[in-house]
């Protein structure tokens, strides 16, 4: 969804300067699964390596029970 939103604004993940991940039921033992999930889609969405600065915030729930992760991306485009 983020890739589509960026595309609609004429941007890509190369224009993203900040990511925030909201993860339900977070605990540090999940970091391996989380990292593997990000790596699994990184090439497909052309996520730069290294990634832009990111925060991971544990939350009790998101807008639907089946949603486990929500991502917020901030992109900057030259004017």
Phi, psi and omega in degrees: 000321180295318179301319178293319178296317177299315180301320179298334179264005182076026183238170174224180176296342176292341179267354182283129181251353183198137175236142173232124179255127174253119187236129180285150175049045185285141166208153186305334178295347180272357187300324179297314178296318181298311180298318178298321178296318178296314180296328181296331181251354186304312182290320181301321183260005179060044176288125183296154175236113009283157178293159172295164177307142184217151173239147175239121183240122177282135180229157179290319183199161173246195190291340175221146183302328182283346181275119184256335183222137171232141183237134176246130181236138175247123180243150177236128178246140176291136187276000000 
